[in-house]
Amino acid sequence: RGRTVAALRKIEAELGGVGYTGVRAMCGATFFDAFISHPNVKEAYQLQQSQLLGQDLRKVGFAWGGAVWEEYRGMTIPGADVNIGVINTNEAVMFPEGVPNMYRTYFAPGDFLETVNTIGLPMYSKLSPDKDYNRWVDLLAETNPLHINTRPRAVLKITKS
């Protein structure tokens, strides 16, 4: 609990007084298993909320020490035995939620001649009709987002030791 509170204090210091609604920790599988099986975590839940120990905490997450802890499962590619994720199995990423303008999205212009040196839009689409028989159209749609975390120091990487 002490390490969790220290991490929360570090996040709050990086936010510089900006409010937030909560803190979430997305955990790799090995980290999550070690965390929920730690004697201090087990004891706290046995005393307070023993019904949660019977649930699959990987999916529902659980609140402990001022943060919600959840297993990050990444993205599975259908037909392949591959799991793509940005969180190492022995690590967790802790971040504040509800911080105004912490995450911003900007859009680049479409890759068409008429959009050069213009402000990017969220979506571009074009139709190319069948020139011979006018029976179908070829549709092209694209979006070019860039997602930016404006407070990267408020996101902490936690490792299993």
MIDOSE-1310 file (N, C-alpha, C; in nm, 2 decimals, decimal comma, always signed):
residues 161
rgrt	+0,08/-0,12/+0,00/+0,00/+0,00/+0,00/+0,09/+0,13/+0,00; +0,20/+0,12/+0,07/+0,29/+0,24/+0,08/+0,34/+0,27/-0,06; +0,38/+0,17/-0,14/+0,43/+0,20/-0,27/+0,32/+0,26/-0,36; +0,20/+0,21/-0,35/+0,09/+0,26/-0,43/+0,07/+0,41/-0,39
vaal	+0,06/+0,44/-0,26/+0,04/+0,58/-0,22/+0,16/+0,67/-0,27; +0,28/+0,62/-0,27/+0,39/+0,69/-0,32/+0,37/+0,72/-0,47; +0,32/+0,62/-0,54/+0,30/+0,64/-0,69/+0,19/+0,75/-0,71; +0,08/+0,74/-0,63/-0,02/+0,84/-0,64/+0,03/+0,98/-0,61
rkie	+0,11/+0,99/-0,51/+0,17/+1,12/-0,48/+0,25/+1,18/-0,60; +0,33/+1,09/-0,66/+0,41/+1,13/-0,78/+0,32/+1,18/-0,89; +0,21/+1,10/-0,92/+0,12/+1,14/-1,02/+0,06/+1,28/-0,99; +0,02/+1,30/-0,86/-0,04/+1,43/-0,82/+0,06/+1,54/-0,83
aelg	+0,18/+1,51/-0,80/+0,29/+1,62/-0,81/+0,30/+1,66/-0,96; +0,30/+1,56/-1,05/+0,32/+1,58/-1,19/+0,20/+1,66/-1,25; +0,08/+1,64/-1,19/-0,04/+1,71/-1,24/-0,04/+1,85/-1,19; +0,04/+1,88/-1,08/+0,05/+2,02/-1,03/-0,08/+2,08/-0,99
gvgy	-0,17/+2,01/-0,92/-0,29/+2,06/-0,87/-0,41/+2,05/-0,96; -0,39/+2,00/-1,08/-0,50/+1,97/-1,17/-0,58/+1,85/-1,12; -0,71/+1,86/-1,12/-0,80/+1,76/-1,06/-0,80/+1,64/-1,15; -0,84/+1,52/-1,09/-0,86/+1,40/-1,16/-0,97/+1,32/-1,09
tgvr	-1,03/+1,22/-1,17/-1,14/+1,15/-1,11/-1,09/+1,01/-1,05; -0,98/+0,96/-1,08/-0,93/+0,84/-1,03/-0,80/+0,80/-1,09; -0,75/+0,69/-1,05/-0,62/+0,64/-1,10/-0,64/+0,49/-1,14; -0,59/+0,45/-1,25/-0,60/+0,31/-1,30/-0,46/+0,26/-1,33
amcg	-0,45/+0,13/-1,30/-0,32/+0,06/-1,33/-0,35/-0,06/-1,42; -0,30/-0,05/-1,54/-0,32/-0,16/-1,64/-0,20/-0,25/-1,62; -0,22/-0,38/-1,59/-0,11/-0,47/-1,55/-0,09/-0,58/-1,65; +0,04/-0,61/-1,67/+0,07/-0,73/-1,75/+0,03/-0,85/-1,67
atff	+0,01/-0,97/-1,73/-0,04/-1,09/-1,67/+0,04/-1,13/-1,55; +0,17/-1,14/-1,56/+0,25/-1,19/-1,45/+0,25/-1,09/-1,34; +0,26/-0,96/-1,37/+0,25/-0,86/-1,26/+0,12/-0,87/-1,19; +0,01/-0,88/-1,26/-0,13/-0,88/-1,20/-0,14/-1,01/-1,11
dafi	-0,10/-1,12/-1,16/-0,10/-1,24/-1,08/-0,02/-1,23/-0,95; +0,10/-1,17/-0,96/+0,18/-1,16/-0,84/+0,12/-1,05/-0,75; +0,06/-0,95/-0,80/+0,00/-0,85/-0,72/-0,12/-0,90/-0,64; -0,21/-0,97/-0,71/-0,33/-1,01/-0,63/-0,30/-1,13/-0,54
shpn	-0,19/-1,19/-0,56/-0,16/-1,30/-0,47/-0,06/-1,26/-0,36; -0,03/-1,13/-0,36/+0,06/-1,08/-0,25/-0,02/-1,09/-0,12; +0,05/-1,13/-0,01/-0,02/-1,15/+0,12/-0,09/-1,03/+0,17; -0,04/-0,91/+0,15/-0,10/-0,79/+0,20/-0,23/-0,76/+0,13
vkea	-0,23/-0,78/+0,00/-0,35/-0,76/-0,08/-0,46/-0,86/-0,05; -0,42/-0,98/-0,04/-0,51/-1,09/+0,00/-0,58/-1,06/+0,14; -0,49/-1,02/+0,23/-0,54/-1,00/+0,37/-0,64/-0,88/+0,37; -0,61/-0,78/+0,30/-0,70/-0,66/+0,30/-0,83/-0,70/+0,24
yqlq	-0,83/-0,78/+0,13/-0,96/-0,81/+0,08/-1,03/-0,92/+0,16; -0,97/-1,00/+0,23/-1,03/-1,10/+0,31/-1,10/-1,03/+0,43; -1,04/-0,92/+0,47/-1,10/-0,85/+0,59/-1,22/-0,76/+0,54; -1,21/-0,71/+0,42/-1,31/-0,61/+0,38/-1,41/-0,66/+0,27
qsql	-1,36/-0,73/+0,17/-1,45/-0,76/+0,06/-1,42/-0,90/+0,01; -1,44/-1,00/+0,09/-1,40/-1,13/+0,05/-1,48/-1,19/-0,07; -1,59/-1,13/-0,10/-1,67/-1,18/-0,22/-1,59/-1,15/-0,35; -1,50/-1,05/-0,35/-1,43/-1,02/-0,48/-1,32/-1,12/-0,51
lgqd	-1,27/-1,19/-0,41/-1,17/-1,30/-0,43/-1,22/-1,41/-0,51; -1,36/-1,43/-0,51/-1,42/-1,54/-0,59/-1,44/-1,50/-0,74; -1,42/-1,38/-0,77/-1,45/-1,33/-0,91/-1,32/-1,33/-0,99; -1,34/-1,32/-1,12/-1,22/-1,31/-1,21/-1,18/-1,17/-1,21
lrkv	-1,08/-1,13/-1,13/-1,04/-0,99/-1,11/-0,97/-0,94/-1,24; -0,93/-1,03/-1,33/-0,86/-0,98/-1,45/-0,96/-0,90/-1,53; -1,08/-0,94/-1,53/-1,18/-0,87/-1,62/-1,25/-0,75/-1,55; -1,28/-0,76/-1,42/-1,35/-0,66/-1,35/-1,25/-0,56/-1,28
gfaw	-1,13/-0,60/-1,26/-1,04/-0,51/-1,19/-1,08/-0,50/-1,04; -1,00/-0,43/-0,96/-1,03/-0,41/-0,83/-0,97/-0,29/-0,77; -1,03/-0,22/-0,68/-0,98/-0,10/-0,62/-0,90/-0,14/-0,50; -0,77/-0,09/-0,49/-0,69/-0,12/-0,38/-0,58/-0,01/-0,37
ggav	-0,57/+0,05/-0,25/-0,46/+0,15/-0,23/-0,49/+0,28/-0,31; -0,61/+0,31/-0,35/-0,64/+0,43/-0,42/-0,63/+0,43/-0,57; -0,62/+0,31/-0,62/-0,62/+0,29/-0,77/-0,70/+0,16/-0,80; -0,74/+0,16/-0,93/-0,81/+0,04/-0,98/-0,71/-0,04/-1,06
weey	-0,69/-0,16/-1,02/-0,59/-0,25/-1,08/-0,66/-0,35/-1,18; -0,62/-0,36/-1,30/-0,68/-0,44/-1,40/-0,58/-0,50/-1,49; -0,60/-0,63/-1,53/-0,51/-0,69/-1,62/-0,53/-0,64/-1,76; -0,43/-0,60/-1,83/-0,43/-0,56/-1,97/-0,41/-0,68/-2,05
rgmt	-0,50/-0,71/-2,14/-0,49/-0,83/-2,22/-0,44/-0,81/-2,36; -0,42/-0,69/-2,40/-0,37/-0,66/-2,53/-0,47/-0,69/-2,64; -0,42/-0,71/-2,76/-0,51/-0,74/-2,87/-0,46/-0,87/-2,93; -0,56/-0,96/-2,95/-0,52/-1,09/-3,01/-0,55/-1,09/-3,16
ipga	-0,46/-1,14/-3,24/-0,48/-1,16/-3,38/-0,56/-1,29/-3,41; -0,68/-1,28/-3,47/-0,75/-1,40/-3,50/-0,67/-1,50/-3,58; -0,67/-1,63/-3,55/-0,60/-1,73/-3,63/-0,46/-1,74/-3,60; -0,40/-1,65/-3,51/-0,26/-1,65/-3,48/-0,25/-1,66/-3,33
dvni	-0,15/-1,73/-3,28/-0,13/-1,74/-3,14/-0,04/-1,63/-3,09; -0,08/-1,50/-3,12/+0,00/-1,39/-3,09/-0,09/-1,29/-3,01; -0,03/-1,23/-2,91/-0,10/-1,12/-2,84/-0,02/-1,00/-2,85; -0,07/-0,90/-2,91/+0,00/-0,77/-2,92/-0,04/-0,68/-2,81
gvin	+0,06/-0,63/-2,74/+0,03/-0,54/-2,63/+0,15/-0,44/-2,61; +0,12/-0,33/-2,54/+0,22/-0,24/-2,52/+0,27/-0,25/-2,37; +0,21/-0,33/-2,29/+0,25/-0,35/-2,15/+0,32/-0,48/-2,14; +0,44/-0,48/-2,09/+0,52/-0,60/-2,07/+0,45/-0,68/-1,96
tnea	+0,46/-0,81/-1,97/+0,39/-0,90/-1,88/+0,43/-0,88/-1,73; +0,55/-0,83/-1,71/+0,61/-0,81/-1,57/+0,59/-0,67/-1,52; +0,51/-0,59/-1,60/+0,50/-0,44/-1,56/+0,35/-0,40/-1,56; +0,33/-0,28/-1,50/+0,20/-0,22/-1,50/+0,22/-0,07/-1,54
vmfp	+0,12/-0,01/-1,59/+0,12/+0,13/-1,62/+0,01/+0,20/-1,54; +0,05/+0,29/-1,46/-0,05/+0,36/-1,38/-0,07/+0,50/-1,43; -0,19/+0,54/-1,44/-0,22/+0,68/-1,50/-0,35/+0,74/-1,44; -0,36/+0,87/-1,43/-0,48/+0,93/-1,38/-0,59/+0,93/-1,49
egvp	-0,71/+0,93/-1,44/-0,83/+0,94/-1,53/-0,90/+1,07/-1,50; -0,97/+1,12/-1,60/-1,05/+1,24/-1,59/-0,97/+1,37/-1,58; -0,85/+1,37/-1,63/-0,77/+1,50/-1,63/-0,81/+1,57/-1,76; -0,85/+1,70/-1,74/-0,89/+1,77/-1,86/-0,78/+1,79/-1,96
nmyr	-0,80/+1,76/-2,08/-0,71/+1,78/-2,19/-0,57/+1,71/-2,18; -0,57/+1,60/-2,10/-0,45/+1,52/-2,08/-0,42/+1,45/-2,21; -0,52/+1,40/-2,28/-0,50/+1,33/-2,40/-0,57/+1,41/-2,51; -0,50/+1,44/-2,61/-0,55/+1,53/-2,72/-0,53/+1,45/-2,85
tyfa	-0,62/+1,47/-2,94/-0,61/+1,41/-3,07/-0,61/+1,52/-3,18; -0,51/+1,51/-3,27/-0,50/+1,60/-3,38/-0,51/+1,52/-3,51; -0,56/+1,58/-3,61/-0,57/+1,51/-3,74/-0,49/+1,57/-3,85; -0,41/+1,49/-3,92/-0,33/+1,53/-4,03/-0,42/+1,54/-4,16
pgdf	-0,39/+1,62/-4,25/-0,47/+1,63/-4,38/-0,46/+1,50/-4,45; -0,56/+1,47/-4,53/-0,57/+1,36/-4,62/-0,45/+1,36/-4,72; -0,42/+1,24/-4,78/-0,31/+1,24/-4,87/-0,36/+1,26/-5,01; -0,42/+1,37/-5,04/-0,47/+1,41/-5,17/-0,41/+1,55/-5,20
letv	-0,40/+1,57/-5,33/-0,34/+1,70/-5,37/-0,42/+1,82/-5,32; -0,55/+1,81/-5,32/-0,63/+1,92/-5,27/-0,63/+1,95/-5,12; -0,57/+1,86/-5,04/-0,56/+1,88/-4,90/-0,42/+1,92/-4,85; -0,33/+1,94/-4,94/-0,19/+1,99/-4,91/-0,21/+2,12/-4,84
ntig	-0,13/+2,14/-4,73/-0,13/+2,27/-4,66/-0,27/+2,31/-4,61; -0,35/+2,22/-4,57/-0,48/+2,25/-4,51/-0,49/+2,19/-4,37; -0,59/+2,23/-4,29/-0,60/+2,18/-4,16/-0,67/+2,04/-4,17; -0,62/+1,95/-4,10/-0,67/+1,81/-4,11/-0,81/+1,80/-4,05
lpmy	-0,88/+1,71/-4,12/-1,02/+1,68/-4,07/-1,02/+1,54/-4,02; -1,12/+1,51/-3,93/-1,13/+1,37/-3,88/-1,15/+1,26/-3,98; -1,21/+1,29/-4,09/-1,24/+1,18/-4,19/-1,24/+1,24/-4,33; -1,18/+1,16/-4,42/-1,19/+1,20/-4,56/-1,25/+1,08/-4,64
skls	-1,33/+1,11/-4,74/-1,38/+1,00/-4,82/-1,39/+1,05/-4,97; -1,38/+0,96/-5,06/-1,39/+0,99/-5,20/-1,46/+0,87/-5,27; -1,53/+0,91/-5,37/-1,60/+0,81/-5,46/-1,54/+0,82/-5,60; -1,52/+0,70/-5,65/-1,48/+0,69/-5,79/-1,58/+0,60/-5,87
pdkd	-1,67/+0,66/-5,95/-1,77/+0,58/-6,01/-1,71/+0,50/-6,13; -1,79/+0,39/-6,16/-1,75/+0,31/-6,27/-1,78/+0,39/-6,40; -1,67/+0,42/-6,47/-1,67/+0,50/-6,59/-1,74/+0,44/-6,71; -1,74/+0,31/-6,72/-1,79/+0,24/-6,83/-1,94/+0,22/-6,82
ynrw	-1,99/+0,17/-6,71/-2,14/+0,13/-6,70/-2,21/+0,21/-6,59; -2,14/+0,28/-6,51/-2,21/+0,36/-6,40/-2,29/+0,26/-6,31; -2,23/+0,15/-6,28/-2,30/+0,05/-6,20/-2,25/+0,04/-6,06; -2,14/+0,09/-6,03/-2,08/+0,08/-5,90/-1,98/+0,20/-5,87
vdll	-1,95/+0,21/-5,75/-1,85/+0,32/-5,71/-1,74/+0,25/-5,63; -1,62/+0,30/-5,64/-1,51/+0,26/-5,56/-1,51/+0,37/-5,44; -1,51/+0,32/-5,32/-1,51/+0,41/-5,21/-1,37/+0,41/-5,13; -1,32/+0,52/-5,11/-1,20/+0,53/-5,03/-1,23/+0,62/-4,91
aetn	-1,20/+0,57/-4,79/-1,21/+0,65/-4,67/-1,09/+0,64/-4,59; -1,05/+0,75/-4,52/-0,93/+0,74/-4,44/-0,94/+0,85/-4,33; -0,86/+0,82/-4,22/-0,85/+0,91/-4,11/-0,70/+0,91/-4,07; -0,65/+1,02/-4,03/-0,51/+1,03/-4,00/-0,49/+1,09/-3,86
plhi	-0,53/+1,02/-3,75/-0,52/+1,08/-3,62/-0,38/+1,07/-3,56; -0,35/+1,16/-3,47/-0,23/+1,16/-3,39/-0,27/+1,18/-3,25; -0,26/+1,08/-3,16/-0,30/+1,09/-3,02/-0,18/+1,13/-2,94; -0,20/+1,23/-2,85/-0,09/+1,28/-2,78/-0,12/+1,29/-2,63
ntrp	-0,03/+1,24/-2,54/-0,05/+1,26/-2,40/+0,03/+1,39/-2,36; -0,05/+1,49/-2,32/+0,01/+1,62/-2,29/+0,08/+1,62/-2,15; +0,06/+1,51/-2,07/+0,13/+1,51/-1,94/+0,19/+1,37/-1,92; +0,29/+1,34/-2,00/+0,35/+1,20/-2,00/+0,42/+1,17/-1,87
ravl	+0,46/+1,26/-1,79/+0,52/+1,23/-1,66/+0,42/+1,19/-1,55; +0,29/+1,21/-1,58/+0,19/+1,16/-1,49/+0,15/+1,02/-1,51; +0,21/+0,95/-1,61/+0,19/+0,81/-1,64/+0,32/+0,74/-1,59; +0,30/+0,64/-1,50/+0,41/+0,57/-1,44/+0,42/+0,43/-1,49
kitk	+0,54/+0,38/-1,51/+0,57/+0,24/-1,53/+0,61/+0,18/-1,40; +0,54/+0,07/-1,37/+0,57/+0,00/-1,24/+0,62/-0,14/-1,28; +0,73/-0,18/-1,22/+0,78/-0,32/-1,25/+0,77/-0,41/-1,13; +0,76/-0,54/-1,16/+0,75/-0,64/-1,06/+0,89/-0,67/-1,02
s	+0,91/-0,67/-0,88/+1,04/-0,71/-0,83/+1,03/-0,82/-0,74
